Amino acid sequence: MIAKGARRRMSGLLVPGGPQRALIVASFVSRVGNGLFNAAAVLYFTLVVHLPAAQVGAGLTIAGLTGLLAGIPAGNLADRYGPRTVWLTSLAMQAATMAAFVFIHSWVTFTLIATLDRLAATASGAAGGALIARAGGERPAVFRAKLRTFVNLGVVLGTLGAAFAVSVDTRPAYTALILANAASFACAGLIALIGVPDYRPLPRPEEHHRWAVLSDRPFVSFAALYGAMGLQYQTVSLLLPIWLSAHTDAPRWTVAAVYAVNSGVCVLLQSRIGSRVETPRQGGRAFRIAGLLFLVSCPVMALTADVPAWVAPGLAILAVCVHSLGEVWESSAGFALGFGLAPDHAQGQYQGLFGLGFDAGQALAPVVLTTAVLGLGHAGWLLLGVFFAALGAAGPPVAAWAERTRLTSHDTTRAAHGRPDEAPLIDTA
């Protein structure tokens, strides 16, 4: 039984063949580059380029907010001209903008290049989502869960590699990281060009329009819920490290342990849990489970300030294990509903809006978490857990609402074409 269970866990790490393999390898390569750059980016801009931290923050905020504008338009382009074309174009743009970072000397050029980079990244997310939907076939959510396993692994490896450059702390070392990230985008594009088919656009109904996703109220509602629940990512990456450093006596290595545990849990469990969450209804339930797990993890994180220094690391790791399990359920819900509610002919547009909601939540997360939660202390952590649980509780009703609207729409289409006895397209089992 133990061997059988181990085989099931390892099956989540096996790479499929064909276009799925090419997408996994391309995404893995690009995320290794992301890990190399992201771990040292702020140090490069402040210590090497000598930009004040406030200016770096302002530039990144401008870039992040401007980047939101590219989501739906890029998705429309992917639906109209094919997702691979738009994805490859965005990867080429990311390679160029990343390489340009080695030449910046002022805040204006930094902000301009960062903005172009975020526009390209947002476009990449929308087109990449549509490409995943096509390559994933009848089970795009399961494929996306497997893909996320390797994406997480790539980021971890890249982050470990960045530690060398940070320890050297010279301009050539940081420059090497930046150029390696630029090369990772170019390599990812080359892999996709060779291994991923140029999927042609799917036929669109006459009533389709460029902003159709905005009239899909159930999908917009879930995108908003998912964006708000996205605060949980920075709960581990931003809020908990600050809390451990400022409010506990835990040794500094605890922060590194927290990151490692979070990544490890996601790598090991994402595919296994994701394979059980495919339909919108299953996605709604998974979202509720995630909220309940966050309700448990957040107060436990707060308790690290109330225990001896030798207990705090263990308590923090326990909290992060629970939180990471919630993250896996939450992302699986996002894949099931994000792909399952989108019409096949408009996956790009829908993924563009979905990414916009998530990115907006990430942009607001630092302000919300550092002011509201840290400002209230233990009560702030408890309120954060309740907030996540409330969002999760809304998952099943929104999923049921979305299924009803799609069944109604399909029934109307069948009646219009004289096919009243066809089975519904949505699996409500």
N, C-alpha and C positions, 0 to 999 in steps of 0.2 A: 504493500500500500504506500509506503514511504517513497519507494522508487517510482511508482506510478505518479504520485503527486509531484515529485521532482521533475518528471518528464513533462507534465502539464505546464509547470512553471517555466521550464526552459523552452517550451514550444512557442511562448510569447516572444522569445528572442530570435527565433529563426526567421531569416529573410525570405520572403516569397520570391517568385520568379517574374520575368517579363517586365512590363511597365511599372508594376508596384516596386520591384527591386530597384529599378533605376531611380524612382522618386525617393525611396528610402535612402539610397546611397548619396544622391544629390543633396537631400535635406541634411543628412548626417554631416557631410563635408562642410556645408555652409554654416551649420551650427557649431562645428568645431571652431571655425573662424570667428563666429560671434562670441564664443566663450573666450577666445584669445583676446579679442578687442574689448569687450564689455568689462572684463575684470580690471582693466588698466586704463580705460578711456579717460575717466575724470582726472587721474594722476597725470596723464599725458597733457591734457588741456591746461591744467593748473600749474604743474611743475616744469613742464618742458616748453609749452607755448607761452606760459606766464600770463594766462588770462585769470582775472579774479574769479573766485568761486561763484560769486553772485552773478557775474556775467555769463559764466558757463550754464548756471541754472536757468537764467533768463533765455539764453539762446536755445537750450534744449526744450524749454517750455513752448517757445514760439514754434520750433520745428515740430514738436509733437502735436500741437493744436492744428497747425497748417496741414500736417500729414493726414489728418482725418478726412480732409476734403477729397482725397483720391479714391476712397474705398468704393463707393457705388459707381462712379464713372469708369474706373478700371474694371470693375465687375461686368458692366455693360459691354465694354470692349471685348472682354473674354467671351461673353455669350455670343457676341456678334461675329467675331473673327477667329475664335478658337482660343482656349485657355493657354495652350503651350506658347503661342506667339507672344501673348501679353506677359506671361511669366518669364520667358527668356529675355524680353526687353527690359523688364524690371530688374532682373538679375544683372544684366549688363550695366544698367544705370547705377545699381548699388556698388558694383565693382569700381566704376569710375569715381563715384562720390567718395567712397572709402579711401581710394588711393589719393584723392585730392586733399585729404586731411593732413598729409605730411607736408603740405605747402602752405598751410594757413599761418598768418602772422597777426591777424587782427580779429576783433569780435565780429565785425561785419561779415568777413569772409567765412568765419566759423559758423555763424548763424545761417548764412546762405547755403553753405554746403550741407550743414545738418538738416536744413529744411528740405533740400532736394533728396537727401538720403531717406528721410522719413516718408516723403511722397512715394519714392520708389518702393520702400518697405511695405507701405500700405497697399500699393498696387500689387505687389508680390503676394501679399496675404489673400487678396480677393481672387486673383487669377489662380494662385496655388490651390485655394479651396475648391474652385471649380475643376481644376485638373485632378485633384484627389477624388472628387465625386465621380469623374469619368473613369479613372483608373481603378477605383474601388468596386466598380460594377454594381452588383445588387447589395453589397455590404460595405458601403463607404465608411460608416461609423466604425466598424471593426478595423478596417484598414487604417483609418485615421488614428485609432488607439495604438495600433502596432507602430505606426510612423512616429507617434509621440514618444514611444519608448526609446527609439534610436535618436530622436532629437534631443531628449534629455541626456542621453549618454554622450552625445557629441558636445553639448554645452559643458558637461563635467570634465571631459578630457581637455577641452580648450581652456577651461579655467585653470586646470592644473598646469598646463603649458605656460599660461600667462604668469604664473608665480615666479618663473625664472626671470622674465623680463623685469618684473617688479623688484625682485631682489637685486638685479644688476643696476636698475634705476639710471639708465643713460638714454640719451636721445636715440642713438642707433638701435637700442633694444626695443624701445617703444615703436620706432619706425618699422622695425621688422614685424611686430605684431599687427600693425595697421595694414601693411602690404600683404601679410599672410591672410588677413581677413578679406582683403580685396581679391586675392587669388582664389580664395575659397568660393566666392560668388562666381568667378569665371569658370572654375572647375565644375561647380554644380550645374551651370548652364550647359557646359559641354557634355556632361553626363546625360542631362535631360534631352539634349538635342539628338544624341545617339540612341538613347534607350527608351524614350517616351514617344508614342505616336502623336502625330499632329491631328488630334481629334477635331473633326469638323463641327461647326455649330449645329445644334439641334433645331428642328423646325419650331417656330414660335407661333402661337395662336394670334389671331387678328387683334384680340383685345389687349395683347401685351404692349406695355409701354415702358419707357426707360426708368420710371420711378414707381413701377408697380409694387415693389416691395414695401413702399411706405404706406400703401393702402391695406397691407396684410397685417391687421391689428394684432392677432395672436403672435405672429412672428416678431413684430416690433416689440411687443410686451416681453417676450422671452429674451430678446436681445438686450433689453434694458435690465431685466433681472440678472442675466449672465454678466453684463458689464458691472453691475453693482456687486455681485458675488465675487468678481475678480479682485476685489480688495484683499481677498484671502491670500493671494500670491505675495503681495508686499507685506502682509502680516508676518510671514516667515523671513522674507529677504530684507526688510527694512525695520519694521516695528520691533520684532523680537530681539534682533541684535542691539538696537538702541536700549531696550529695556534691560537686557542682560548686562550691558556695559554700565549703565547709569543707576540702576536700581537694585542690583544684586551683587553678591561677592563671588559669583561664579568665575572660574579661571577663563582667561581670554580664548583658550582653545575651544571653549564651548560653542562659540559662534561658528567656527569651522565645522565642528561636529554636527551642528544643526543643519548646515547646508548639505553635508554629506548624507545624512540620514534622509532628508527630504528628497534628494535626488535618487538615492538608492531605493526607497519605497516606490517612487513613481516608475523607475525603470523596471522593477521586479513585478509590479502589480498592474500596470496600465493595460497591457494587452489582455491579461486574464480577466480583469473586471470589465474592460471595454467590450469583450466578446459577448458579454451577457446583457449589454445595453444597446439595443439596435432600434427599436421602434420608439415613436414619440412618447407613448404611454410609459414604456420602460425608462425613457429619459426623464420624464417628470418624477418618477419614483426615485431615480438615482439622485436627482437634484435635491429632493427632500432628505435623503440619507446624508448627503454632503452637508446640508445645513445643520443637521443634528450632531454630526461629528465635530463641526466647527464650534457648536454650542458647548461641547465638552472640552475641546482643546484650548479655547481662549482663556477660560478661567484657570486652567492648569498652568498656562504660561504665566499668568499673573502671580500665581503662588510661588514661583521661583524667587520672588523677592522676600518671602517669609520663611525660608528654610536655610539651614547652614550651608556654607560654601561647598561642602563636599556632597551635599544632596542636590543642590541646584542643577548641576549638569545632567544628572539622571532624570530629574523631573522635566527639564527642558527637552531632553531627547524623547521622553515618553509623550509629552505634549505634541511634539513635532511628528511622531509616528502616527498619532491619531489624526492630526491635521493633514498630514500627507495622504492618509487613506481617504479623508474627505476630499482632498484635491483630485484624487484619481476618480472618485465617483462624480465629482462636479464636472471635470473635463469630459468624462464619458457621456454625461447628460448633454453637454454642449454639442458633442459630435452627433448624438442621436437626433436631437431636435434641430440642430443647425443644418444638417443634411436632409433629415427626414421630412421637414416641413417645406423645403425649397422645391419648386418645380424643376424638373430636369433641364428645361430650356433656359432657366434663369438662375442657375447655381452661382454664377459669378456675381450677379447683382445681389443675391441674398447673402453670399459670403462676405461681400463688401460691406453691407450694413451690419452684419454680425461682428465683423472685425472692428467696425467703427464704434459700436457699443462697448466692446472690450477695451479698445485703446482709450476711449474717453474715461472709462473707469480707472484705468491705470494712470492716466494723467492727473486725476483728482485724488488718487490714493495717498500720496505723500502728505498732502495738506490735511486730509481727513484724519489719517491715522496719527500723525504727529501732534496735531492740535487737539482733536476731540478725545482720542484714547489716552495718549500720554498725559494730557491735561487733567483728565479725571482719575487717572491711576487705576486702582483695582476695579472701581465702578465702570471705568471706560472699557476695560477688557470684558467685563460681564455684559455690558450693553452691546459690544461688538459681537459677542457670541449670540445674543438674542437677535440682533439684526440679521446675522447669517441664517439663523434658524427660521426667521420669518420669511426671508427670501426663499429658502428651500421649501417651506410649506406652500408657497405659491406655485411651485413647479407642477404638481399633478393637475390642479385646476386649469392652468394655462395650456398644458399639453392636451387635456380633454377638450378644451375650447377650440384649440387648433384642429384637432381631429374632426370635431363636429363641422367646422366651417369647410374643411376639405371634402368631407363626405357630402355635405349639402351642395357644394359646387360641382362635385362629380355627378351627383344625382341629376342636377340640372342639365349637365352636358349630355348624359345618357338619354334623358328624355328628349332633348333637342335633336338627337340623332336616331331616335326610335329604337334604343337599346335598353329597355327597362329592366331586363333580367340579367344583366352582367353583374359579376361580383364586384364589390367596391375595391378600389386600388389600395386603400389604407388597411393595414392589418390591425384590427382592434382587439385581437386576442391577448 
